Structure formats: C-alpha cells, structure tokens
Amino acid sequence: MKIITVSDEAENFFQCKNLLLLFLFLLFLLCCINPGCGYHFRPVGRPIGVSLDSIAIPLFSSTSSLIGFEGEFIRVVREEFITNSRVRIESKDKAQAVLSGRIYSITTEPLTYTVTQQTIHNYLSTDEVTKSRTLKVGLDVKLTDTATGKIIWQDSTLTGKANFLVSADPLTNRYNQRRAFISIAQELATKIYARTMERF
C-alpha cells in the first residue's frame, strides 16, 4: 500500500496550480493574437477603428470679440499631437484627415471682489473692485476624412474655464488672461487628442 504524505499532496496541488496558470497565460496570448478576441495590442499613438497616418490642423476660426487667441490655441493643439502621436501633421491637400474648429465663445465674468465702505457727508459709499475673473471658452471641433468628406467625429459642446487675477494694470490683466486661455487650450487639446486617437 502506497502512503501519501502531506508533502506529496502539497506538491500535487502546486503542480496543478502551475498548469492552470500556464493554461490561462496561453489563452491570453491566443486572445491577443486573434483579432476577434476582446484583447488586442495596438501601436502607441494609433486610433482604434480608424486608419489615420496624417492630419492637418489649420487655424481655428473665431466669432468671439476677443481677437488674437486663435493662434495660441492652435499652437497648443498641434503641440499635443506632435508630443503624443506618431501621426504626421501635414497641409490640407496632403493630409488624410482635417481637424477644424471654431471658437464660438470667449467670455469673462467677475469671480471675487474687494469691498470698501466709507462715509461721505453722512452717506455710506460702497465700492466693489474685481480681484479675479473666470474665463470661459466654447469650442466646436470636427475631424473630416479628406478623401470622402465624411465627418469622423464632431463635438460642438467642448468647453473649458480658468480663473485669473485682476489688477489695476491693463498689461498685467492681459497677461493673466492669456495664461488662463492657454490653460484652457491645454485642457481642450487633451480632450481633442483623446477623441481623435482613442475614438471615444
């Protein structure tokens, strides 16, 4: 009669466990190779479901009364693609797709105030001085297939906002507002890149 020790049972258990792990690993590899499986590899910077090798990103138009921010915005968007993508940026006549957009709204509104009160000739005078403002940007963007003219994706509801300080110096205010706009542009550029490359 063969005597089975505890060590024999433990060894059999670990052998079965190792075989199970090996089976699961091979199954995972089979899924990665098989295009019909839910798991698959894709090259970094390539869109899922869309073959895209080159893209044109022309200057966005703007219907806002605040002029001069379009160049800043498109620079940030192009940098986002150049930094994170292998897709080439080309001119409209050479690109496979065109990313076009329209800045339809750039607005500011007061955020915080400094309130001072003083009595003049028995009348209480209250003065409110704006210390910070909120900058809001509205954007309409679409990606169009150059060959077919088909819109790959479009979003007319992209918005972003950022706060900036206000002082008595107009040049400082302009600089702070510009920095806030660049912050918004970076946020929206990240969304545009993800929408293009990941196909959400």
LUMSE-182849 format. One line per field, with one value per residue: residue number from 1; residue in one letter; x, y, z of N, C-alpha, C, O in turn. Coordinates in Angstrom, 1 decimal. Example, Ala and Ser with C-alpha at 12.3 -4.5 7.8 and 13.67 -1.06 7.14 Angstrom:
<rs>
num: (1 2) $
residuo: (A S) $
npx: (13.2 12.8) $
npy: (-5.7 -2.2) $
npz: (7.8 7.1) $
capx: (12.3 13.7) $
capy: (-4.5 -1.1) $
capz: (7.8 7.1) $
cpx: (13.2 12.9) $
cpy: (-3.3 0.0) $
cpz: (7.8 7.9) $
opx: (14.2 13.4) $
opy: (-3.3 1.1) $
opz: (8.5 8.0) $
</rs>
This chain:
<rs>
num: (1 2 3 4 5 6 7 8 9 10 11 12 13 14 15 16 17 18 19 20 21 22 23 24 25 26 27 28 29 30 31 32 33 34 35 36 37 38 39 40 41 42 43 44 45 46 47 48 49 50 51 52 53 54 55 56 57 58 59 60 61 62 63 64 65 66 67 68 69 70 71 72 73 74 75 76 77 78 79 80 81 82 83 84 85 86 87 88 89 90 91 92 93 94 95 96 97 98 99 100 101 102 103 104 105 106 107 108 109 110 111 112 113 114 115 116 117 118 119 120 121 122 123 124 125 126 127 128 129 130 131 132 133 134 135 136 137 138 139 140 141 142 143 144 145 146 147 148 149 150 151 152 153 154 155 156 157 158 159 160 161 162 163 164 165 166 167 168 169 170 171 172 173 174 175 176 177 178 179 180 181 182 183 184 185 186 187 188 189 190 191 192 193 194 195 196 197 198 199 200) $
residuo: (M K I I T V S D E A E N F F Q C K N L L L L F L F L L F L L C C I N P G C G Y H F R P V G R P I G V S L D S I A I P L F S S T S S L I G F E G E F I R V V R E E F I T N S R V R I E S K D K A Q A V L S G R I Y S I T T E P L T Y T V T Q Q T I H N Y L S T D E V T K S R T L K V G L D V K L T D T A T G K I I W Q D S T L T G K A N F L V S A D P L T N R Y N Q R R A F I S I A Q E L A T K I Y A R T M E R F) $
npx: (0.8 0.5 1.7 0.5 1.9 1.7 3.3 3.5 0.8 0.8 2.7 1.4 -0.7 0.5 1.6 -0.7 -1.7 0.2 0.0 -2.6 -2.2 -0.4 -2.0 -4.0 -2.3 -1.5 -4.0 -4.6 -2.6 -3.4 -5.8 -4.8 -3.5 -5.5 -7.7 -10.4 -10.9 -11.5 -9.3 -6.4 -3.4 -2.3 -0.5 1.3 -0.2 -1.9 -5.1 -8.1 -10.0 -9.9 -8.1 -5.4 -2.9 -1.9 -2.5 -4.2 -4.1 -5.5 -5.6 -7.9 -11.2 -12.8 -15.5 -15.6 -15.4 -13.0 -10.1 -7.2 -6.4 -6.6 -4.3 -2.7 -4.2 -4.3 -1.7 -1.2 -2.8 -1.6 0.9 0.1 -0.5 1.9 3.6 2.5 1.8 2.2 1.2 1.5 1.7 0.3 -0.2 -3.5 -4.0 -2.5 -3.0 -4.6 -6.8 -8.7 -8.5 -10.7 -11.9 -14.0 -13.9 -16.4 -17.1 -15.8 -15.7 -15.7 -16.2 -16.9 -15.3 -14.2 -14.3 -13.2 -14.4 -15.0 -16.0 -17.1 -17.9 -19.3 -20.1 -22.2 -23.3 -23.3 -20.8 -20.2 -17.8 -17.0 -14.4 -13.1 -11.3 -10.6 -11.3 -13.3 -12.5 -14.1 -14.4 -15.8 -16.1 -16.2 -15.6 -14.4 -13.5 -12.5 -12.7 -10.5 -10.6 -13.2 -14.9 -16.4 -17.5 -15.6 -15.7 -17.4 -17.8 -19.7 -19.8 -17.7 -16.1 -14.3 -12.8 -11.1 -9.5 -8.4 -6.2 -7.0 -5.8 -4.9 -3.4 -3.5 -1.9 -0.9 -3.3 -4.0 -1.9 -2.4 -4.9 -4.3 -2.6 -4.5 -6.1 -4.4 -4.1 -6.8 -6.8 -4.9 -6.2 -8.5 -7.2 -6.1 -8.5 -9.4 -7.3 -7.5 -10.1 -9.7 -7.6 -8.2 -10.8 -13.2) $
npy: (-1.2 2.2 5.0 8.2 11.2 14.3 16.2 15.2 15.6 18.4 19.0 18.0 19.7 22.2 21.6 21.3 23.9 25.4 24.4 25.3 28.1 28.3 27.5 29.5 31.7 31.0 31.0 33.8 34.8 33.7 35.1 37.7 37.5 36.7 38.5 38.6 38.5 40.0 41.2 43.0 44.1 47.4 49.8 52.5 55.7 55.3 55.4 53.6 51.6 53.4 54.2 56.2 58.2 60.7 64.2 67.3 70.4 73.2 76.8 77.6 79.1 82.1 83.5 85.2 88.3 88.8 89.0 87.4 85.2 82.8 81.9 81.1 79.0 77.1 76.5 75.1 72.9 71.6 71.0 69.2 66.9 66.5 65.9 63.6 61.8 59.6 60.2 62.1 65.6 67.4 69.5 70.7 69.7 67.4 65.9 63.1 63.4 66.2 68.4 70.6 73.7 75.9 78.7 79.7 81.1 83.3 84.3 86.4 86.7 88.3 87.0 87.2 89.8 93.0 94.8 98.0 100.4 103.7 106.7 109.5 112.8 112.1 110.0 106.6 105.1 102.5 100.6 98.3 96.3 94.4 91.5 89.0 87.0 84.8 83.0 81.8 79.4 78.4 75.8 74.4 71.5 69.4 66.4 65.5 63.3 63.5 62.3 61.3 63.2 62.7 63.1 62.2 62.5 64.8 67.6 69.9 71.0 71.4 72.8 75.0 76.3 78.8 80.5 83.9 86.5 89.9 93.2 96.7 97.3 97.3 95.8 93.7 92.5 91.6 89.8 87.9 87.0 85.8 83.7 82.2 81.5 79.9 77.7 76.7 76.0 73.9 72.0 71.5 70.7 68.2 66.8 66.8 65.5 62.9 62.2 62.0 60.1 57.9 57.4 57.7) $
npz: (0.0 -0.9 0.7 1.1 1.6 3.4 2.2 -0.4 -1.3 -1.2 -3.2 -5.5 -5.5 -6.1 -8.6 -10.1 -9.9 -11.2 -13.8 -14.4 -14.3 -16.4 -18.5 -18.5 -19.2 -21.8 -23.1 -22.9 -24.5 -26.9 -27.3 -27.6 -30.1 -31.8 -33.7 -33.3 -30.7 -27.4 -26.3 -27.5 -29.1 -29.8 -31.8 -30.2 -30.1 -32.3 -33.8 -32.8 -34.8 -36.9 -39.6 -39.6 -40.8 -41.3 -40.6 -40.8 -39.2 -39.3 -38.7 -36.2 -36.6 -35.3 -33.7 -31.6 -29.8 -28.6 -29.9 -31.3 -29.8 -31.3 -32.6 -30.4 -29.4 -31.5 -31.7 -29.2 -29.6 -31.8 -30.7 -28.8 -30.4 -31.7 -29.6 -28.5 -30.5 -33.3 -35.7 -38.6 -39.1 -41.6 -44.6 -45.7 -48.3 -48.4 -46.2 -44.6 -43.0 -41.7 -39.1 -37.9 -36.5 -34.5 -32.5 -30.7 -28.5 -26.1 -23.0 -20.1 -16.6 -13.4 -10.5 -7.8 -5.3 -3.9 -1.3 -0.3 2.1 2.9 4.7 3.4 3.8 5.5 4.1 3.2 1.3 -1.0 -2.5 -5.0 -6.1 -8.6 -8.1 -9.2 -12.1 -14.1 -16.9 -19.8 -22.4 -25.4 -27.8 -31.1 -32.8 -35.4 -37.0 -40.2 -42.9 -45.6 -48.2 -48.5 -47.5 -45.3 -42.0 -39.3 -36.5 -34.4 -32.2 -30.7 -28.3 -26.6 -23.8 -21.7 -18.7 -16.7 -14.0 -13.4 -12.0 -11.4 -11.8 -11.3 -13.5 -16.9 -18.7 -17.2 -16.6 -19.1 -19.7 -17.6 -18.3 -20.8 -20.0 -18.6 -20.7 -22.2 -20.5 -20.6 -23.3 -23.3 -21.7 -23.4 -25.7 -24.9 -24.6 -27.3 -28.6 -27.4 -28.2 -30.9 -31.3 -29.6 -30.2 -28.6) $
capx: (0.0 1.3 1.4 0.6 2.2 1.2 4.2 3.0 -0.4 1.1 3.4 0.4 -1.5 1.2 1.7 -2.0 -1.9 1.1 -0.6 -3.7 -1.6 0.2 -3.2 -4.6 -1.4 -1.6 -5.3 -4.5 -1.8 -4.2 -6.7 -4.1 -3.2 -6.8 -8.4 -11.8 -10.9 -11.6 -7.9 -5.6 -2.4 -2.3 0.7 1.1 -0.5 -2.7 -6.5 -8.7 -11.1 -9.7 -6.7 -5.0 -1.5 -1.5 -3.6 -4.0 -4.7 -5.4 -6.0 -9.4 -11.8 -13.3 -16.5 -15.5 -14.9 -11.7 -9.3 -5.8 -6.2 -6.7 -3.0 -2.3 -5.0 -3.9 -0.3 -1.3 -3.4 -0.6 1.9 -0.4 -0.4 3.3 4.2 2.0 1.3 3.0 0.5 2.2 0.9 0.5 -1.1 -4.8 -4.0 -1.7 -3.4 -5.6 -7.9 -8.5 -9.1 -11.1 -12.7 -14.4 -14.0 -17.6 -17.4 -14.8 -16.3 -15.2 -17.2 -16.2 -15.3 -14.1 -14.3 -12.8 -15.4 -14.6 -17.1 -16.7 -19.0 -19.0 -21.2 -23.2 -23.8 -22.4 -20.5 -19.7 -17.1 -16.6 -13.3 -12.9 -9.9 -10.3 -12.3 -13.4 -12.5 -14.8 -14.2 -16.7 -15.4 -16.9 -14.5 -14.7 -12.4 -13.1 -11.9 -10.2 -10.9 -14.6 -15.6 -17.2 -17.1 -15.3 -16.3 -17.7 -18.4 -19.9 -20.1 -16.5 -16.0 -13.3 -12.8 -10.0 -9.6 -7.1 -6.2 -7.2 -5.2 -5.1 -2.5 -4.1 -1.0 -0.9 -4.5 -3.9 -1.0 -3.1 -6.0 -3.6 -2.2 -5.7 -6.6 -3.5 -4.5 -8.0 -6.4 -4.2 -7.3 -9.3 -6.3 -6.1 -9.7 -9.4 -6.4 -8.1 -11.2 -9.2 -6.7 -8.8 -12.1 -14.2) $
capy: (0.0 3.4 6.0 9.5 12.1 15.7 16.9 14.7 16.3 19.8 19.0 17.8 20.9 23.2 21.3 21.6 25.3 25.9 24.0 26.2 29.4 28.2 27.4 30.9 32.5 30.6 31.5 35.2 35.1 33.4 36.2 38.8 37.2 36.5 39.8 38.6 38.5 41.4 41.8 43.1 45.1 48.4 50.7 53.7 56.8 55.0 55.3 52.3 51.6 54.4 54.2 57.6 58.4 62.1 65.0 68.7 71.2 74.6 77.8 77.6 80.4 82.6 84.5 85.9 89.6 88.8 88.6 87.2 83.9 81.7 81.4 80.4 77.8 76.1 76.1 74.2 71.7 71.0 70.5 67.9 65.8 66.3 65.3 62.3 61.0 59.3 60.7 63.3 66.8 67.9 70.6 70.2 68.9 66.2 65.1 62.1 64.0 67.6 68.8 72.0 74.1 77.3 79.2 80.5 81.9 83.6 85.3 86.6 87.2 88.5 85.9 87.7 91.3 93.6 95.7 99.1 101.3 104.9 107.6 110.9 113.7 111.3 109.0 105.4 104.8 101.2 100.4 96.9 96.2 93.0 90.9 87.9 86.8 83.5 83.0 80.6 79.2 77.4 75.3 73.5 70.8 68.2 65.7 65.2 62.5 64.3 61.6 61.1 64.3 62.2 63.6 61.1 62.9 66.2 67.9 71.4 71.3 71.4 74.0 75.0 77.6 79.0 81.8 84.7 87.6 91.2 94.3 98.0 97.4 96.6 94.9 92.6 91.8 90.9 88.6 86.9 86.4 85.0 82.5 81.4 80.9 78.8 76.6 76.1 75.4 72.7 71.1 71.1 70.0 66.9 66.1 66.7 64.4 61.6 61.9 61.6 58.9 56.8 57.1 57.5) $
capz: (0.0 -1.1 1.7 0.5 2.7 3.2 1.2 -1.7 -1.6 -1.5 -4.4 -6.5 -5.6 -6.7 -10.0 -10.8 -9.9 -12.2 -15.1 -14.6 -14.7 -17.8 -19.5 -18.6 -19.9 -23.2 -23.5 -23.0 -25.7 -28.1 -27.5 -28.2 -31.5 -32.5 -33.8 -32.9 -29.2 -26.9 -26.0 -28.6 -29.0 -30.8 -31.7 -29.5 -31.0 -33.4 -33.4 -32.8 -35.7 -37.9 -40.1 -39.7 -40.9 -41.4 -40.2 -41.0 -38.2 -39.7 -37.7 -35.9 -36.8 -34.1 -33.8 -30.4 -29.9 -28.1 -31.1 -31.0 -29.1 -32.1 -32.8 -29.2 -29.2 -32.4 -31.3 -28.2 -30.1 -32.6 -29.8 -28.2 -31.4 -32.0 -28.5 -28.1 -31.6 -34.4 -36.9 -39.2 -39.3 -43.0 -45.1 -46.1 -49.6 -48.3 -45.0 -44.7 -42.3 -41.4 -37.8 -38.0 -35.3 -34.4 -31.2 -30.8 -27.3 -25.1 -22.1 -18.7 -15.6 -12.1 -9.5 -6.4 -5.2 -2.7 -1.0 0.7 2.5 3.6 4.8 2.8 4.0 6.1 3.1 3.1 0.0 -1.1 -3.7 -5.3 -7.0 -9.0 -7.8 -10.1 -13.1 -14.7 -18.4 -20.3 -23.8 -26.1 -29.0 -32.0 -33.4 -36.1 -37.8 -41.5 -43.9 -46.8 -49.4 -48.7 -46.9 -44.2 -40.7 -38.5 -35.3 -34.2 -30.9 -30.7 -26.9 -25.8 -23.1 -20.6 -17.9 -15.8 -13.3 -13.4 -11.2 -12.0 -11.1 -11.9 -14.6 -18.1 -19.3 -16.3 -16.8 -20.4 -19.5 -16.8 -19.2 -21.8 -19.3 -18.3 -22.0 -22.6 -19.6 -21.1 -24.5 -22.9 -21.3 -24.5 -26.6 -24.4 -25.0 -28.8 -28.9 -26.9 -29.1 -32.3 -31.2 -28.9 -30.7 -27.5) $
cpx: (0.9 0.8 1.6 0.8 1.6 2.0 3.9 1.8 -0.1 1.8 2.4 -0.4 -0.8 1.4 0.4 -2.2 -1.0 0.6 -1.8 -3.2 -1.1 -0.9 -3.8 -3.7 -1.5 -2.9 -5.3 -3.7 -2.6 -5.2 -6.1 -3.8 -4.5 -7.5 -9.8 -12.0 -11.0 -10.3 -7.1 -4.6 -2.6 -1.1 0.3 0.8 -1.3 -4.2 -7.1 -9.9 -11.0 -8.3 -6.3 -3.5 -1.0 -2.8 -3.2 -4.7 -4.6 -5.8 -7.5 -9.9 -12.4 -14.4 -16.6 -15.0 -13.5 -10.8 -7.8 -5.4 -6.2 -5.4 -2.5 -2.9 -4.5 -2.5 -0.3 -1.8 -2.4 0.5 1.4 -0.3 1.1 4.0 3.8 1.6 2.3 2.4 1.2 1.2 1.3 -0.4 -2.4 -4.8 -3.2 -2.2 -4.5 -6.9 -7.6 -9.2 -9.4 -11.9 -13.0 -14.6 -15.2 -17.9 -16.1 -15.3 -15.6 -16.3 -16.5 -16.4 -15.2 -14.0 -13.6 -13.8 -14.9 -15.8 -16.5 -17.9 -18.5 -20.2 -22.4 -23.9 -22.7 -22.1 -19.8 -19.1 -16.7 -15.5 -13.0 -11.5 -9.6 -11.5 -12.2 -13.4 -13.1 -14.6 -15.1 -16.1 -16.3 -15.8 -15.0 -13.5 -13.1 -12.2 -11.7 -10.7 -12.4 -15.5 -16.5 -16.6 -16.9 -15.8 -16.4 -18.3 -18.5 -20.1 -18.9 -16.3 -14.9 -13.3 -11.5 -10.1 -8.3 -7.3 -6.4 -6.5 -5.5 -4.3 -3.2 -3.2 -0.9 -2.2 -4.5 -3.1 -1.7 -4.2 -5.4 -3.2 -3.4 -6.2 -5.7 -3.8 -5.8 -7.6 -5.7 -5.2 -8.1 -8.5 -6.2 -7.3 -9.8 -8.5 -7.0 -9.3 -10.8 -8.5 -7.4 -10.2 -13.1 -15.6) $
cpy: (1.2 4.4 7.4 10.5 13.5 16.5 16.5 15.5 17.8 19.9 18.9 19.0 22.0 22.9 21.6 23.1 25.9 25.5 24.9 27.6 29.4 28.2 28.8 31.8 32.3 31.1 33.0 35.6 34.8 34.5 37.4 38.7 37.2 37.9 39.8 38.6 39.9 42.0 41.9 44.2 46.2 49.3 51.9 54.8 56.5 54.9 53.9 52.4 52.6 54.4 55.7 57.7 59.8 63.0 66.5 69.4 72.7 75.5 77.7 79.0 80.8 83.6 85.4 87.3 89.8 88.2 88.3 85.9 82.7 81.0 80.6 79.1 76.7 75.6 75.0 72.8 70.9 70.3 69.2 66.7 65.5 65.6 63.9 61.3 60.7 59.8 62.0 64.4 67.4 69.0 69.9 69.3 67.6 65.3 64.2 62.6 65.4 67.9 70.3 72.4 75.6 77.6 80.2 81.3 82.1 84.7 85.3 87.1 87.3 87.3 86.4 89.2 91.7 94.8 96.7 100.0 102.5 105.9 109.0 111.7 113.0 110.3 107.8 105.1 103.4 101.0 98.9 96.9 94.7 92.6 89.7 87.6 85.3 83.6 81.7 80.6 78.1 77.1 74.3 72.8 69.7 67.7 65.1 64.3 63.2 63.6 61.6 62.3 63.9 62.7 62.4 61.3 64.4 66.5 69.4 71.9 71.4 72.8 73.8 76.3 77.6 80.4 82.6 86.0 88.9 92.3 95.6 98.2 96.6 95.5 93.6 91.8 91.0 89.7 87.5 86.2 85.5 83.6 81.6 80.8 79.7 77.5 75.9 75.4 74.0 71.6 70.6 70.3 68.5 66.1 65.9 65.5 63.0 61.2 61.4 60.3 57.7 56.4 56.8 57.7) $
cpz: (0.0 0.0 1.1 1.7 2.4 2.2 -0.2 -2.2 -2.0 -2.8 -5.6 -6.7 -6.4 -8.2 -10.7 -10.9 -11.0 -13.6 -15.4 -15.0 -16.1 -18.8 -19.6 -19.4 -21.4 -23.8 -23.7 -24.3 -27.0 -28.4 -28.1 -29.6 -32.3 -32.5 -33.4 -31.4 -28.7 -26.5 -27.3 -28.4 -30.1 -30.6 -30.9 -30.4 -32.2 -33.0 -33.6 -33.8 -36.9 -38.3 -40.4 -39.7 -40.9 -41.1 -40.4 -39.9 -38.5 -38.6 -37.5 -36.2 -35.4 -34.3 -32.5 -30.6 -29.4 -29.2 -30.6 -30.3 -30.0 -32.4 -31.6 -29.1 -30.2 -32.2 -30.2 -28.7 -30.9 -31.7 -29.1 -29.1 -31.6 -30.9 -28.2 -29.2 -32.6 -35.8 -37.4 -39.3 -40.7 -43.3 -45.5 -47.3 -49.5 -47.1 -45.3 -44.1 -41.9 -40.0 -37.8 -36.8 -35.4 -32.9 -31.2 -29.6 -26.5 -24.2 -20.8 -17.8 -14.2 -11.2 -8.1 -6.4 -3.9 -2.4 0.1 0.9 3.2 3.6 4.3 3.0 4.5 5.2 3.1 1.7 -0.1 -2.5 -3.8 -6.4 -7.3 -8.8 -8.7 -11.0 -13.6 -16.2 -18.9 -21.8 -24.3 -27.5 -29.8 -32.9 -34.2 -36.9 -39.1 -42.3 -45.2 -48.0 -49.6 -48.2 -45.7 -42.9 -39.8 -37.1 -35.2 -32.8 -30.9 -29.2 -26.0 -25.1 -22.0 -19.9 -17.0 -15.2 -13.4 -12.5 -12.0 -11.1 -11.8 -13.2 -15.8 -18.7 -18.5 -16.5 -18.1 -20.3 -18.7 -17.6 -20.2 -21.2 -19.0 -19.6 -22.4 -21.7 -20.1 -22.4 -24.3 -22.5 -22.5 -25.5 -26.2 -24.8 -26.5 -29.2 -28.6 -27.9 -30.5 -32.2 -30.6 -29.4 -29.6 -28.1) $
opx: (1.8 -0.4 2.7 0.0 1.1 1.5 3.9 1.7 -0.7 1.5 2.5 -0.8 -1.4 1.5 0.5 -2.7 -1.4 0.7 -1.9 -3.8 -1.2 -0.8 -4.1 -4.1 -1.5 -2.9 -5.8 -4.1 -2.5 -5.5 -6.6 -3.8 -4.5 -7.8 -10.4 -13.1 -10.6 -10.2 -7.1 -4.8 -3.1 -0.6 -0.8 1.5 -1.4 -4.5 -6.6 -10.8 -11.8 -7.4 -6.8 -2.9 0.1 -3.9 -2.1 -5.9 -3.7 -6.4 -8.3 -9.3 -12.5 -14.2 -17.5 -14.2 -12.8 -10.7 -7.3 -4.3 -5.8 -5.2 -1.8 -2.3 -4.3 -2.2 0.4 -1.3 -2.2 1.0 2.2 0.1 1.4 4.8 4.6 1.3 3.3 3.0 1.4 0.0 2.4 -1.2 -2.5 -5.5 -3.4 -1.9 -5.3 -8.0 -6.4 -10.4 -8.5 -12.5 -12.5 -15.3 -15.1 -18.8 -15.5 -15.5 -14.9 -17.2 -15.6 -17.4 -16.0 -13.6 -13.5 -14.0 -14.4 -16.6 -15.6 -18.7 -17.5 -21.3 -23.6 -24.9 -21.5 -23.0 -18.9 -19.7 -16.1 -15.7 -12.8 -10.5 -8.4 -12.7 -11.2 -14.3 -12.8 -14.8 -15.2 -15.7 -16.9 -15.1 -16.0 -12.6 -14.0 -11.0 -12.7 -11.2 -12.9 -16.6 -17.2 -15.4 -17.8 -16.4 -15.7 -19.1 -17.5 -20.6 -19.0 -16.4 -14.6 -13.8 -11.0 -10.7 -7.2 -8.4 -5.9 -6.6 -6.3 -4.5 -3.3 -3.7 -0.8 -2.1 -5.0 -3.4 -1.6 -4.4 -6.0 -3.4 -3.3 -6.7 -6.2 -3.8 -5.8 -8.1 -6.0 -5.1 -8.3 -9.0 -6.2 -7.3 -10.3 -8.9 -6.9 -9.4 -11.4 -8.7 -7.1 -10.7 -13.8 -16.6) $
opy: (1.4 4.7 7.8 10.6 13.8 17.3 17.3 15.9 18.4 20.9 19.6 19.4 22.7 23.8 22.1 23.6 26.8 26.4 25.3 28.2 30.3 28.8 29.2 32.6 33.2 31.6 33.5 36.5 35.5 34.8 38.1 39.7 37.7 38.4 40.9 38.7 40.9 43.2 41.0 45.2 45.8 49.6 52.4 54.9 57.4 54.4 53.2 53.3 52.6 54.5 56.3 57.4 60.1 62.6 66.9 69.1 73.3 75.0 77.8 80.0 80.0 84.6 86.1 87.6 90.7 86.9 89.1 85.5 81.6 79.8 79.6 78.1 75.6 74.4 74.0 71.8 69.7 69.2 68.3 65.7 64.3 64.7 63.0 60.2 61.5 59.7 62.9 64.2 67.7 69.5 68.7 68.3 66.8 64.1 64.4 62.2 65.8 67.5 71.1 71.5 76.3 77.0 81.3 82.2 81.1 85.8 84.4 87.8 86.6 86.6 86.0 89.8 90.9 95.6 96.3 100.3 102.4 105.8 109.6 111.4 113.1 109.7 108.0 104.8 103.1 101.2 98.3 97.4 93.9 93.2 89.5 88.0 84.7 84.3 80.6 81.6 77.0 77.9 73.4 73.6 69.0 68.4 64.3 64.7 63.6 64.3 61.8 62.4 64.8 62.7 61.6 60.4 65.1 65.7 70.2 73.0 71.3 73.8 72.7 77.3 76.6 81.3 82.0 86.4 89.0 92.3 95.6 99.2 95.4 94.5 92.5 90.5 89.8 88.6 86.4 85.0 84.4 82.6 80.4 79.6 78.7 76.4 74.7 74.3 73.1 70.4 69.4 69.4 67.6 64.9 64.8 64.7 62.1 60.1 60.5 59.4 56.6 55.3 55.8 57.6) $
opz: (0.8 0.1 0.7 2.6 1.3 1.4 -1.1 -3.3 -2.9 -3.6 -6.6 -7.8 -7.2 -9.1 -11.8 -11.9 -11.7 -14.5 -16.5 -15.9 -16.8 -19.9 -20.8 -20.1 -22.2 -25.0 -24.7 -25.0 -28.0 -29.5 -28.9 -30.4 -33.5 -31.5 -33.1 -30.9 -29.3 -26.5 -28.1 -27.6 -31.1 -29.5 -31.0 -31.5 -33.1 -31.9 -34.4 -33.6 -37.8 -37.5 -41.3 -38.7 -40.5 -41.3 -40.2 -39.5 -38.0 -37.6 -38.5 -35.9 -34.5 -35.1 -32.3 -31.6 -29.7 -29.4 -29.8 -30.2 -29.5 -32.4 -31.8 -28.7 -29.8 -32.5 -30.3 -28.3 -30.8 -32.0 -28.9 -28.7 -31.7 -31.1 -27.9 -29.0 -32.8 -36.8 -36.6 -39.7 -40.9 -42.5 -45.6 -47.3 -50.4 -47.1 -46.2 -44.5 -41.7 -39.9 -37.8 -36.2 -36.2 -32.1 -31.6 -29.6 -26.1 -24.6 -20.4 -18.2 -13.9 -11.2 -7.3 -7.4 -2.9 -3.3 1.1 0.0 4.1 2.8 4.8 2.4 4.0 5.6 2.9 0.9 0.7 -3.5 -2.9 -7.5 -6.4 -9.2 -9.0 -10.6 -13.4 -16.8 -18.4 -22.5 -23.7 -28.2 -29.2 -33.6 -33.8 -37.2 -39.0 -42.5 -45.8 -48.9 -50.7 -48.6 -45.2 -42.7 -39.5 -36.5 -35.8 -32.3 -30.9 -29.0 -24.8 -25.8 -21.6 -20.4 -16.6 -15.8 -13.6 -12.3 -13.1 -9.9 -12.7 -13.9 -15.7 -19.1 -19.0 -16.5 -18.1 -20.9 -19.1 -17.4 -20.5 -21.8 -19.1 -19.6 -22.9 -22.2 -20.1 -22.7 -25.0 -22.9 -22.6 -26.2 -27.0 -25.2 -26.9 -30.0 -29.4 -28.2 -31.0 -33.1 -31.0 -29.2 -29.7 -27.4) $
</rs>
